[in-house]
Amino acid sequence: MTLAEVVAAVMFVGITLYAVLAGADFGAGFWDLTAGDARRGAPQRALIEESIAPVWEANHVWLIFVLVVLFTAFPRAFAPIMSTLYIPLTGAAVGIILRGSAFAFRKASDTLPSQRMFGATFALSSVITPYFLGAVAGGVASARVPAGTTTGNVITSWCNPTSVLGGVMAIVVCAFLASVYLAADARQRGREALEHAFRVRALAAGVVAGVVAFAGVFVLHHDAPDLFHGLTHRGAPLIALSAAAGVATLVLVARGAVRVARYVAPLAVVAVVWGWGAGQYPWLLFDRLRINDGAGAHATLVALLGAVAVGAVLLVPSLWWLLTLTERGALAAAHEERPEPAEA
């Protein structure tokens, strides 16, 4: 394995962590959107706020990490990606900003109209952001981003069957992860009705994810044959592992073992992300730019890995402890009943 491939693997670790951790946060926004009106959806929205409030900002550190590694280590890939896919990338950035702002302002609002406005903004942004990110992944994986100084088509690069598949799959997977985590959090807090509600949602989201993945086989075979070949050969064991982990999660959720399911569900996402990586290897930009050809100077790669190693010593234990405390419910403030917001 070359030094450039090691750096690419490190970057893929960041992509994986963002997909799992931030994906669950985005999925919580999806369930916020479908929770119902202000009164009927209040218990679900309260659980969502308690669950994601300690970690939603921290999870975006992995997106920043991926972008920094990409433009530092692989500038020949960063430039065409940004110039070709700037529309969905801008949409994702706007969605992240609106989502965070709305999440904060909704809790500070004391009138029903403002809570509804900020709540709708938070929920809708939680849906469009993963869609745009999935569409970007689909554009790269389907060889629609050229290498060098050439800019690809700024519309068809992300408005195509593979990008649509990537966007829809991202939303469904986020919803699946979030429902499993929220069911476990409800069990942790002794809220049996909410646990049952999110178990039902997890089963439904898992089935939908399976249907979308099955349909995706035909989409990739027709629209991205090179990626399809890679997934069915080098990436096949990982894709099979992802399917097995998904089925195992559904079985555990159906049996009420949500605490175990919350550790199995991420395995399905990790396996499919790395299956994509294996299927695309050795390309940075599919059929356009190889990993070794797109890498920066050797000294830059060495310095970057050194900086990552030092940063990991400081960052990883802190994030691990944050997630541990969150899982135990130690950071959840005592739930106080807020007065009913005024209509005006």
N, C-alpha and C positions, 0 to 999 in steps of 0.2 A: 504493500500500500504506500502510495506516495504521500508527501507532506500535504499537497493540495487535497488529496482525498481524505486525509485525517481532518483537515479543517472543514471540508464539506460535511463529514460525519458529525462533527461538533455542531455545525449549523443545523443539521437535521435533528439533533437532540433538542435544540431550542424550538424548532418548528413543532416537534412532538409535544413538548411541555406546554406550548401555547395552545395547541389543539386540544389537549386534555383539560388544562386548568381554565384557560379563558373560554374554551368551548362550553364548559359546564356553566359558566357565568352567563354567556349568551343564551344558552338554553333556558336558564331561569327566567330571562326576559321574555322568551317565547311563552312560557307558562303563565307569566304575568299578563301577557296579552290575552290569553284565552281563559283567564280565571273567572270572568263574569263581571257583573256590575259592582259598584262600590261596596255594597253590603255583603253580597254573596261571595265576592272574591276577597274580602278583607282578610280572613284567616290565612289563605294561601299566600297573599301578598306579604303579610306579616312574616311568615316563615321564610319567604324568599329574601326579604330584607335582612332578617337575622342571619341567614346562611351566607350571603355573599358580601355583606357589608365589611367584614374584616379583611377580605382578600381580593376584591375585584380590582383595586388599583394595582396591587402587587403583581397580579398575573400578567399585566401588559409589559412587564420588564422583559419577558421573553420575546415579544414582538420587536422591541427595541434592540435586543441582543441579536436577533436574526438579521435585521436591517444593517446593523453596524458590521457584522461579520461579512455580509454580502457585499457591501460597497467597499470594505477594506480589503478583503481577500479575493474577491471576484469582480473587479470593476468592469470587466468586459461583458459580464452578464447583467450587472446592476444597471448600466446605462440603457441598454435596449429594453429591459423590463420596465423601467420607469418611463421611458419615452413612448412605449407602445401601450402600456396598460395604465396610463395615468388616470383615466376616467374611473375605473373601478377602485383603484388605490385611493384616489381622492374621496370617493364615496365611502370607502371603509374608514378613512381618517375622520371624515365628518361624522359618520355614525358613532365612532368611538367617543368623540368629543361630546356630541349631543347626548349620548347614553349616560356618560358620567355626570354631566351637568344636570340632566333631568332626574337622575337617581338621587342626587344630593338635594335638589330643590323640592322634590316631591315630599321628602320627609320634613322639610322646613315650612311647607305650605299649610295654612290652616283653613282654607276654603275649598269646597268641593270642586268648583270649576278649575281652579289652579292645580289641584291634585290630579284631576282627570287629564289636564293638558300635559303635565309633566310625566304622568304615568304612561300616557299614550306615546309620548316621545321616547321614553326609556324602552318601552316594549317594542315599538317599531324599529328603533335603532338596533335593538338586540337581534332582530331578524335580518335586516338589510346588511349589517356588517359582516356576519359570517357568509352571507350569500356572495357579496363582493369578493371576499377573500377566497372562497371556493372557486369563483369564476376566474380569478387571477391564476390559481393553481391549474385550472383546466386549460387556460390559454397557453401557459408554459408547457404543460405536459402534452398538448396536442400539436406542438411544433408551430405555433402561430406567432412566436416572437423571434425575429431574425437576429443574427449575431452581427457584431461590428457596429458601424455608425448608422446603419439603415433602420428606419422606424417602420414597424409593422402597421397593419391597418388598425386604427384606434377604435373601431367599432366591432368588426368581426373577430378581433383577437380575444374578445370576452363575450361576445354575443354569438355563440356557436353551441352545438349540441354538447360537446364535452364540458364547456364552461357552465352551461345550464345544469348539467348533471353534477358538477362539482359544487355549485352553489346550493342546489337543493339537498344534496347529500350532507353538506356542512350544516344546514339548518336542522335536518332530521337527526343527525348524530349529536349535535349540541343539545337538542331537546331530550334525546335518549339519556345522555350522560346526566343532565340536570335532574331529570325525574328520578333516576336511581339515587343520586346524592340527596335530593330533597326528601325522598322516602326514608332514607337512613337518618337524616337530620330530624325528621318528624318522630321517628322511633326514639332517638336520643332524648328528645324533649317530652316524650310521653303523650304525643298528640295522635291518637290512634286513627281518628277520622281522616286527618291529613295524610298519614302514612298510607292508608288504603287508597286514597284518591291518587296519590303519586305513584303507587304501585300499578294501578290501572293505567295511568299515563305512560309509565315505563314499558309495560307490555305492548301498548298500542304503538308507541314510538319505535320499539324494537321490531315489530312486525312491518311497519312502514319502511324502516331502514332496510330490512331484508328485501322488500319488494323493489325499492329504488335500486339497491345494489344489483339485483337480478336483471332489472331493465337496463342498468348501466353496462352489463356485458354486451348487449346488442349495440348500444350507443358507441362504446369504445371500439368494437369490432368494425363498425362502419366509419366512424369519424376520426379515430386515432389508432390505426392498425398497429403502428410501431409500439405504442404504449400497451395495447392489448397483448401483443406478443410478449413483451417484457413481463407483464403481470401474470401471464399464464405459463411462464417458464421460470425466470429467476425469482420473481415475486410470488410464485404459486404457494410455497409453503407458508409464507406470512399471511397471504390472503386466506388460506385454509385455517390458520390459527385464529385470525380475526373472526371468521365465521363461527368457529367452535366456541370462542370466548363470548360472542354475542348470544349464541344459543344457551350457553351455560348461565349467562346473566339472566336471561328470561326465565330459565328454570328456577334459579335461586329466588328471583323476585316473586314468581308465582307461589313458591313455597314459603314466602315471608322472610327469607334469609337476606334481608336487605343490607345488613352490616357486612356480610361477606360479598354480596353483589357489588358493593361500591368499590371493591378492589379488583373485581374481575372485569367490570365494564370498561375501565380504562385500557385494559389489555387489548380489547377489540379495536380501539382507536389507535393505540400504539402500533399494533400489527399492520393495520391497513395503511398507516402513514409510511411505515418502513417498507411495506410491500410496494407502495408507489415509488419510494426511493430506489429499491432494488430493480423495479421494472424500468426506471429511467436511466439507471447506471449504464455507461459512464458519462452521461450527458448532463451538463448544466442546463442548456437550452436544447430540447430534444431535437436530434438530427441537425443541430446547428453549431453547437459549441460544447466541447468536451471539458470535463472538470480541470484537467491539467492544462489545457490550452487557455482557459479563462482565468487562471489564477494569477495573482500579482507576483511581485518579486519574492524570492526566497526569504530574504531578511524580513520582509513584511509579514509573511506567514509565521515565521519563528516568533517575532515580537508579539503577534496577535495571540498565538497559543500561550505564550508566557503570561500575557495580560489576562487571558481567560482563566488560566490556572490560579493566578493570584486572586482574581475576582471570585472564583468559585469557592475558595477557602472562606471568604467573608460572606458571600451571598447565600450559598446553598444551605448551610446550617441555620441561618436566620429564617429563610423561607420554609425550611422543613419544620422548624419550631412553630412558626406562624400557622402552618397547615395543621400541625398536631393539636395546637390549642383550639383552633377552629373546629376540628373534628370532635374534640371532647366537649365542645360547647362552652369552654371557659371564657371566650371572648364575647359571648352573646349577652348583651345587657338584659337585665330583668325586663320582661315585656310589660310595659305600662300601657294601659288603655288610654288612648288619646280621646279627647272629647270629639263628638261627631262634628265634622266640618260644616260650617254654615253654607247654605246654598248660594249666597252672594256675599 
